[in-house]
């Protein structure tokens, strides 16, 4: 049975150690080979503390949280990423989220999410998303003979 989401509902919190292995996997997966995303020495040479995770990693993480909570067939329709400070290697990234709106649009049910990203250094960013729920969560979209 599909959960009925409502504004104020809390999503499952996610924590990820930001390891060099994860950074290299993110670089390979997104094909963003800029050295500051996987090479701590290159990052320091560019004036930052150490290597930090790229934009596409954070976007993918937002999508993962949406599908983990709303179902693997949930479809992200809009994603807005606000990066405030770098997510450095060696930290633990925590993402906490809430549902801010649920509505019916053109026969589909959509859910708005507000995800907050933080590490030991404090707030690192925010992801605002609109996600279309899968058809089984939208009875009006199911085929009727």
C-alpha positions as CSV (number, residue, x, y, z in Angstrom):
1,X,0.0,0.0,0.0
2,X,1.3,3.5,-0.9
3,X,1.8,6.0,1.8
4,X,-0.4,9.1,1.8
5,X,2.1,12.0,2.1
6,X,1.1,15.3,3.6
7,X,2.9,18.6,4.3
8,X,5.1,18.3,7.4
9,X,5.9,14.6,7.0
10,X,9.5,13.9,7.6
11,X,11.7,11.8,5.3
12,X,14.1,9.2,6.4
13,X,17.4,10.9,7.4
14,X,20.5,9.8,5.3
15,X,24.1,10.0,6.4
16,X,27.0,9.4,4.1
17,X,30.7,9.4,5.0
18,X,32.5,11.5,2.4
19,X,35.4,9.3,1.6
20,X,37.9,9.5,-1.2
21,X,36.5,6.3,-2.7
22,X,33.1,7.8,-2.9
23,X,34.5,11.0,-4.4
24,X,36.3,9.0,-7.1
25,X,33.2,7.0,-7.8
26,X,31.2,10.2,-8.1
27,X,33.8,11.7,-10.5
28,X,33.7,8.6,-12.6
29,X,29.9,8.4,-12.6
30,X,29.4,12.1,-13.5
31,X,32.5,12.4,-15.8
32,X,33.4,15.6,-14.0
33,X,37.2,15.1,-13.9
34,X,38.1,18.5,-12.4
35,X,40.9,17.6,-10.0
36,X,39.4,19.5,-7.0
37,X,36.7,16.8,-6.8
38,X,39.0,13.9,-6.3
39,X,42.6,15.1,-5.6
40,X,43.1,16.7,-2.2
41,X,46.5,18.2,-3.2
42,X,45.0,19.8,-6.4
43,X,42.2,21.2,-4.2
44,X,44.7,22.8,-1.7
45,X,46.6,24.3,-4.7
46,X,43.3,25.9,-5.7
47,X,42.9,27.5,-2.3
48,X,40.4,25.1,-0.6
49,X,41.0,22.7,2.4
50,X,40.7,19.5,0.5
51,X,38.8,17.8,-2.3
52,X,35.0,18.4,-2.3
53,X,32.0,16.7,-3.9
54,X,30.6,18.0,-7.2
55,X,27.2,19.4,-8.0
56,X,26.0,16.3,-9.8
57,X,26.7,14.1,-6.8
58,X,24.4,16.3,-4.7
59,X,21.7,16.3,-7.4
60,X,21.9,12.5,-7.6
61,X,21.7,12.3,-3.8
62,X,18.5,14.3,-3.9
63,X,17.0,11.9,-6.4
64,X,18.1,8.9,-4.3
65,X,16.4,10.4,-1.2
66,X,13.2,11.1,-3.2
67,X,13.0,7.5,-4.6
68,X,14.1,5.9,-1.3
69,X,11.2,7.7,0.4
70,X,8.5,8.0,-2.3
71,X,9.1,4.8,-4.2
72,X,11.5,3.6,-6.9
73,X,9.0,4.8,-9.6
74,X,8.8,8.3,-8.2
75,X,9.9,10.7,-11.0
76,X,11.8,13.9,-10.1
77,X,10.2,16.8,-12.1
78,X,12.1,19.7,-10.6
79,X,15.3,20.1,-8.6
80,X,16.8,23.3,-7.3
81,X,20.2,23.0,-5.5
82,X,21.5,25.7,-3.3
83,X,25.1,25.1,-2.4
84,X,26.3,27.1,0.5
85,X,29.7,25.6,1.5
86,X,31.8,22.7,0.2
87,X,31.1,19.1,1.2
88,X,34.7,18.2,2.0
89,X,36.3,14.8,2.1
90,X,36.6,13.3,5.5
91,X,33.2,14.8,6.7
92,X,29.9,13.0,7.1
93,X,27.1,14.4,5.0
94,X,23.6,14.4,6.6
95,X,20.5,15.0,4.7
96,X,17.2,15.7,6.4
97,X,14.0,16.4,4.6
98,X,10.3,17.3,4.9
99,X,7.3,17.3,2.6
100,X,6.2,20.9,2.0
101,X,3.3,20.3,-0.3
102,X,1.2,17.6,-2.0
103,X,-1.1,18.3,-4.9
104,X,-2.9,16.9,-7.9
105,X,-1.9,18.4,-11.2
106,X,-3.1,17.2,-14.6
107,X,-4.2,13.8,-13.1
108,X,-0.9,13.3,-11.3
109,X,0.0,13.6,-7.6
110,X,3.1,15.5,-6.9
111,X,5.1,16.0,-3.7
112,X,7.4,19.0,-2.9
113,X,10.4,18.2,-0.8
114,X,12.8,20.4,1.2
115,X,16.1,18.7,1.9
116,X,18.7,20.2,4.1
117,X,22.4,19.2,3.8
118,X,24.9,19.5,6.6
119,X,28.3,18.2,7.8
120,X,30.2,18.7,11.0
121,X,31.0,22.2,9.6
122,X,27.3,23.1,9.6
123,X,24.8,23.8,6.9
124,X,26.2,23.1,3.4
125,X,23.1,23.4,1.2
126,X,19.5,22.8,0.4
127,X,17.7,20.8,-2.3
128,X,14.1,21.8,-3.3
129,X,12.4,19.1,-5.4
130,X,9.0,18.4,-7.0
131,X,8.5,14.7,-7.4
132,X,5.6,13.0,-9.3
133,X,4.4,9.9,-7.5
134,X,4.3,6.6,-9.3
135,X,1.0,5.5,-11.0
136,X,0.0,3.1,-8.2
137,X,0.0,6.2,-6.0
138,X,-2.2,7.9,-8.6
139,X,-5.3,5.8,-8.9
140,X,-6.7,8.1,-11.7
141,X,-3.7,7.2,-13.9
142,X,-4.2,3.4,-13.7
143,X,-5.6,1.8,-16.9
144,X,-9.2,0.9,-16.5
145,X,-10.8,-1.5,-19.0
